[in-house]
Amino acid sequence: MGDLTLAQYQSRVLLLLNNTRTTHPAVVAGLHTQAINDAANDLIRMYPNRFPEHNGNSWTIGPTTVGDNLVALPSNLLAIDRVHHSQDATITPSDPDTWNTVQERYVAPITKGTIGLLSKSASTGYPTLWDRKSTNLLYFPTTATGYATYFRIYGLAGELKLSAAGDTFRLHRDFDEAVTLLAASKFAEVIGQPERSFELEASTKRKMTGGMSVTGRERMARPMTITVRGMPRGGRR
């Protein structure tokens, strides 16, 4: 978990931008807070391998409604890897704990825009195709009576938005500085400081691609080198 609270992020972002006053219209409008929330998720999108805990997440959504061909996606879902649906009426697949006994059926992705050309009522059955439209999952065929189902979405998870002053991200504290730099870069663009925005974005990239502090487990896995002062080279006496 990160060390910085939302209030601390806000203060650091303003300090990086020549101590921008809190009465600035963009600050009053909360755009610096939006930049902080966007920055955390942008880092996860850009460097997914640095955030293994955000990969391979799963969500249960539904059930589908008769006559509908879309269902709302989770708010912290950044990218969809694959979509399955349940086909077992004897359990309650809305409970994630029961999916280890649910028979999952693969739902295939479809080319953008094509799903909108398919008839909404010409086919009956469980979903076979899906596409993403903003915050919704579009699927085909449209749910008919007797074919309501739940979806199991697998993909990349993001961070929930910070809103209260004491809120923190789930991201490890090693990434607090990178979030701050990228958030300041985004906010600099908003308040008309493009050159400063570019500088801060470059700093973010260096931070993410350079050396990061390691966890205790990683540190223990590395060989330890000990140098004894006064010992001649080669260890001979």
C-alpha positions as CSV (number, residue, x, y, z in Angstrom):
1,M,0.0,0.0,0.0
2,G,1.2,3.5,-0.7
3,D,2.4,5.9,2.0
4,L,0.9,9.1,0.6
5,T,-2.6,10.2,1.2
6,L,-4.7,12.2,-1.3
7,A,-4.0,15.4,0.7
8,Q,-0.2,14.7,0.5
9,Y,-0.4,14.0,-3.2
10,Q,-2.3,17.2,-3.7
11,S,0.3,19.3,-1.8
12,R,3.2,17.7,-3.6
13,V,1.7,18.2,-7.1
14,L,1.1,21.9,-6.3
15,L,4.7,22.3,-4.9
16,L,6.2,20.8,-8.1
17,L,4.4,23.4,-10.1
18,N,5.9,26.5,-8.5
19,N,3.7,26.1,-5.4
20,T,0.5,26.7,-7.4
21,R,-2.0,28.5,-5.1
22,T,-5.0,26.6,-3.8
23,T,-7.3,29.3,-5.1
24,H,-6.3,28.7,-8.7
25,P,-9.5,27.9,-10.7
26,A,-8.2,24.5,-11.8
27,V,-7.4,23.5,-8.2
28,V,-10.8,24.7,-7.0
29,A,-12.4,22.6,-9.8
30,G,-10.5,19.6,-8.5
31,L,-8.6,19.0,-11.6
32,H,-5.4,18.3,-9.7
33,T,-7.2,15.5,-7.9
34,Q,-8.4,14.1,-11.2
35,A,-4.8,14.2,-12.5
36,I,-3.7,12.2,-9.4
37,N,-6.3,9.5,-10.0
38,D,-5.6,9.3,-13.7
39,A,-1.9,9.1,-13.2
40,A,-2.1,6.0,-11.0
41,N,-4.1,4.1,-13.6
42,D,-2.1,5.4,-16.5
43,L,1.1,3.9,-14.9
44,I,-0.6,0.6,-14.6
45,R,-1.7,0.7,-18.2
46,M,1.8,1.8,-19.5
47,Y,3.8,-0.6,-17.3
48,P,1.6,-3.6,-16.5
49,N,4.6,-5.8,-15.8
50,R,5.5,-3.6,-12.9
51,F,2.1,-4.3,-11.3
52,P,1.6,-8.1,-11.2
53,E,-1.0,-7.8,-8.5
54,H,-3.2,-5.8,-11.0
55,N,-2.9,-8.5,-13.7
56,G,-5.2,-11.5,-14.0
57,N,-8.0,-10.1,-11.9
58,S,-11.6,-11.2,-12.4
59,W,-15.0,-9.8,-11.9
60,T,-18.5,-11.2,-12.0
61,I,-21.2,-9.0,-13.6
62,G,-24.8,-9.5,-14.4
63,P,-27.2,-11.1,-14.6
64,T,-28.2,-10.1,-18.1
65,T,-31.7,-8.8,-18.6
66,V,-34.2,-10.1,-21.2
67,G,-34.2,-7.7,-24.2
68,D,-30.9,-6.1,-23.4
69,N,-27.6,-6.5,-25.2
70,L,-25.3,-4.7,-22.7
71,V,-24.2,-4.8,-19.0
72,A,-22.2,-2.3,-17.0
73,L,-18.5,-3.1,-16.4
74,P,-16.7,-2.7,-13.1
75,S,-15.4,0.8,-12.3
76,N,-11.8,-0.4,-11.7
77,L,-11.5,-2.5,-14.8
78,L,-8.8,-1.0,-17.1
79,A,-8.5,-3.6,-19.8
80,I,-10.3,-6.8,-20.7
81,D,-8.2,-9.9,-21.5
82,R,-11.1,-12.4,-22.0
83,V,-14.8,-12.9,-21.3
84,H,-16.6,-16.0,-20.2
85,H,-20.3,-16.6,-19.3
86,S,-21.8,-19.1,-16.9
87,Q,-24.0,-21.9,-17.9
88,D,-25.1,-23.6,-14.7
89,A,-28.6,-22.8,-13.4
90,T,-28.1,-24.9,-10.3
91,I,-25.9,-22.4,-8.4
92,T,-25.6,-18.7,-7.9
93,P,-22.8,-17.5,-10.1
94,S,-23.1,-13.9,-8.8
95,D,-21.0,-15.1,-5.9
96,P,-17.4,-15.1,-7.0
97,D,-16.6,-17.9,-4.6
98,T,-18.8,-20.3,-6.6
99,W,-17.0,-19.9,-9.9
100,N,-14.7,-22.7,-9.1
101,T,-17.6,-25.1,-9.7
102,V,-19.2,-23.1,-12.6
103,Q,-18.9,-24.3,-16.1
104,E,-17.5,-21.3,-18.0
105,R,-18.1,-20.8,-21.7
106,Y,-15.8,-18.6,-23.7
107,V,-17.3,-15.5,-25.4
108,A,-15.3,-14.3,-28.4
109,P,-14.3,-10.7,-29.0
110,I,-15.6,-9.1,-32.2
111,T,-14.2,-6.3,-34.4
112,K,-15.0,-2.8,-33.2
113,G,-18.3,-1.6,-34.6
114,T,-19.4,-4.9,-36.1
115,I,-21.4,-5.9,-33.1
116,G,-23.7,-2.9,-33.7
117,L,-24.6,-4.3,-37.2
118,L,-25.9,-7.6,-35.8
119,S,-29.6,-8.1,-35.4
120,K,-30.8,-7.7,-31.9
121,S,-33.5,-10.3,-32.2
122,A,-32.6,-12.7,-35.0
123,S,-30.7,-15.1,-32.8
124,T,-31.5,-16.9,-29.6
125,G,-29.1,-18.3,-27.1
126,Y,-26.3,-17.5,-24.7
127,P,-23.8,-14.8,-25.6
128,T,-21.2,-15.8,-28.2
129,L,-19.6,-12.4,-29.1
130,W,-18.6,-9.3,-27.1
131,D,-17.2,-5.8,-27.5
132,R,-16.5,-3.0,-25.1
133,K,-18.3,0.3,-25.5
134,S,-17.1,2.9,-22.9
135,T,-18.2,1.6,-19.5
136,N,-20.4,-1.2,-20.9
137,L,-19.9,-4.7,-22.2
138,L,-21.9,-5.2,-25.4
139,Y,-22.8,-8.8,-26.2
140,F,-24.6,-10.9,-28.9
141,P,-27.2,-12.3,-29.1
142,T,-29.5,-10.1,-27.1
143,T,-30.7,-11.9,-23.9
144,A,-33.9,-13.9,-24.6
145,T,-36.2,-15.5,-22.1
146,G,-34.5,-18.5,-20.5
147,Y,-31.0,-17.3,-21.4
148,A,-30.1,-14.9,-18.7
149,T,-26.5,-15.3,-17.6
150,Y,-23.6,-13.9,-15.6
151,F,-20.3,-12.8,-17.2
152,R,-16.9,-13.5,-15.7
153,I,-14.5,-10.8,-16.9
154,Y,-10.7,-11.4,-16.7
155,G,-8.3,-8.4,-17.1
156,L,-6.2,-5.6,-15.8
157,A,-7.5,-3.9,-12.6
158,G,-7.0,-0.3,-11.8
159,E,-7.1,1.8,-8.7
160,L,-10.3,3.1,-7.2
161,K,-10.5,6.9,-7.1
162,L,-9.2,8.7,-4.1
163,S,-11.8,11.2,-2.8
164,A,-11.2,11.7,0.9
165,A,-8.1,13.5,2.2
166,G,-6.8,10.4,4.0
167,D,-7.4,7.9,1.2
168,T,-4.4,6.0,-0.2
169,F,-3.8,3.9,-3.3
170,R,-3.2,0.1,-3.1
171,L,0.0,0.7,-5.1
172,H,3.2,-0.1,-3.3
173,R,4.8,3.0,-1.8
174,D,7.7,2.6,-4.2
175,F,5.4,4.1,-6.9
176,D,4.3,7.1,-4.9
177,E,6.9,9.4,-6.5
178,A,6.1,8.2,-10.0
179,V,2.4,8.9,-9.4
180,T,3.2,12.4,-8.1
181,L,5.5,13.2,-11.1
182,L,2.9,12.0,-13.7
183,A,0.0,13.7,-11.9
184,A,2.0,17.0,-11.8
185,S,2.8,16.5,-15.5
186,K,-0.9,16.1,-16.4
187,F,-1.9,19.1,-14.2
188,A,0.9,21.3,-15.7
189,E,-0.7,20.8,-19.1
190,V,-4.1,21.9,-17.7
191,I,-2.7,25.1,-16.3
192,G,-0.8,26.1,-19.4
193,Q,2.8,24.9,-18.5
194,P,3.6,22.6,-21.5
195,E,7.3,22.7,-21.0
196,R,7.1,21.8,-17.4
197,S,4.6,19.0,-18.3
198,F,7.2,17.5,-20.7
199,E,9.9,17.7,-18.1
200,L,7.8,15.9,-15.5
201,E,6.7,13.3,-17.9
202,A,10.3,12.5,-18.8
203,S,11.1,12.3,-15.1
204,T,8.3,9.8,-14.7
205,K,9.6,7.6,-17.4
206,R,13.1,7.6,-15.9
207,K,11.6,6.7,-12.5
208,M,9.7,3.8,-13.9
209,T,12.4,2.4,-16.2
210,G,15.3,3.0,-13.7
211,G,16.1,1.4,-10.5
212,M,13.3,0.9,-8.0
213,S,13.8,-0.1,-4.4
214,V,13.3,-3.8,-3.8
215,T,11.2,-5.7,-1.3
216,G,12.7,-7.7,1.5
217,R,12.1,-11.0,-0.2
218,E,13.8,-9.8,-3.4
219,R,16.7,-8.4,-1.4
220,M,17.2,-11.7,0.4
221,A,17.2,-13.6,-2.9
222,R,20.2,-11.6,-4.1
223,P,23.8,-12.8,-3.3
224,M,25.5,-10.8,-0.6
225,T,29.0,-9.5,-1.2
226,I,31.1,-8.7,1.9
227,T,34.3,-6.6,1.8
228,V,36.7,-6.9,4.7
229,R,38.8,-3.8,5.1
230,G,42.6,-4.5,5.1
231,M,42.2,-7.8,3.4
232,P,44.7,-8.2,0.5
233,R,43.2,-8.9,-2.9
234,G,42.5,-12.5,-3.5
235,G,42.0,-13.2,0.2
236,R,45.6,-14.3,0.8
237,R,47.5,-13.4,3.9
